[in-house]
Amino acid sequence: MTALPQPINLFEFEQFAKERLPKEEYDYIAGGATDEISVDRNHRAFASWALRPRVLRDVSALDLSTTVLGTKVSLPVLIAPCGGHKRAHPDGELATYRAAAACGSIMAVSANSNTSFEELAKAARGHLWVQMYPFRDKEMTQEWLDRAKEAGYEAIIVTLDSQWPPSASATSAIIIAGRAVLTIRRRMRRRRGPQAGPEKDPTPPRPGTI
Ligand SMILES: Cc1cc2nc3c(=O)[nH]c(=O)nc-3n(C[C@H](O)[C@H](O)[C@H](O)COP(=O)(O)O)c2cc1C
């Protein structure tokens, strides 16, 4: 059996993922929209932060905890809503959630999650927030909010944008995201029965038209 890699920083995680994941899955996770300018900016913004070592201090009781919208977290890092964790590992969102709970942080469950948010809430030990696309159909939006409340979610993250295929370099990430949104809409319609009508538009939705 090959030994599991022990990455020491995020760049090494990225490299291991690149070696192990099928190209389409890797591109979905690592790629950005259109010219990927924000990916580059994010790297540069992150690199501009420096940790100032402090010496000759009492480090016996370090505390990185803080409060985010009234919820105490043990470190100032949360898990943003990201769809399709099973694309990278069969345990999918349940594994991510276990990690978030073990670190004392919050996992924001994506609307494109491979595991239903009710199922995740049942496994809950930590804090869970859920992402929501405001559907143009207000009843669908209400239903989503009711389900989240009933499942015990503590907060809703409202996503106000969605990607639209770029003119030149259409990345698989964007196509997958578009498909995922259609799947959510289809699932919601199925839950509501035949009166909801058939899926009409097979193309990804434009921002604000979900
Ligand atoms: C692979 C991937 C999947 C994502 N899926 C979603 C999603 O399903 N819903 C959503 O609202 N945002 C999604 N996002 C956006 C993230 O929640 C986050 O807003 C974005 O990555 C910016 O944060 P960052 O600069 O830390 O990457 C996704 C991002 C990535 C990289």
The ligand as a Gaussian input file, in Angstrom:
#p B3LYP/6-31G(d) Opt

LIG

0 1
 C      -15.054000      24.143000      -6.633000
 C      -15.932000      25.281000      -6.168000
 C      -17.280000      25.081000      -6.024000
 C      -18.098000      26.111000      -5.583000
 N      -19.434000      25.886000      -5.430000
 C      -20.221000      26.883000      -4.973000
 C      -21.601000      26.619000      -4.767000
 O      -22.096000      25.518000      -4.994000
 N      -22.354000      27.646000      -4.317000
 C      -21.830000      28.895000      -4.044000
 O      -22.581000      29.781000      -3.616000
 N      -20.518000      29.150000      -4.197000
 C      -19.717000      28.175000      -4.659000
 N      -18.378000      28.417000      -4.819000
 C      -17.836000      29.745000      -4.456000
 C      -17.222000      29.718000      -3.057000
 O      -18.202000      29.533000      -2.050000
 C      -16.484000      31.044000      -2.743000
 O      -17.398000      32.100000      -2.699000
 C      -15.461000      31.355000      -3.778000
 O      -14.650000      30.222000      -4.024000
 C      -14.602000      32.549000      -3.345000
 O      -13.842000      32.231000      -2.225000
 P      -12.262000      31.897000      -2.355000
 O      -11.643000      33.122000      -2.885000
 O      -11.851000      31.572000      -0.960000
 O      -12.137000      30.710000      -3.297000
 C      -17.541000      27.397000      -5.274000
 C      -16.166000      27.583000      -5.407000
 C      -15.367000      26.549000      -5.853000
 C      -13.887000      26.794000      -5.990000

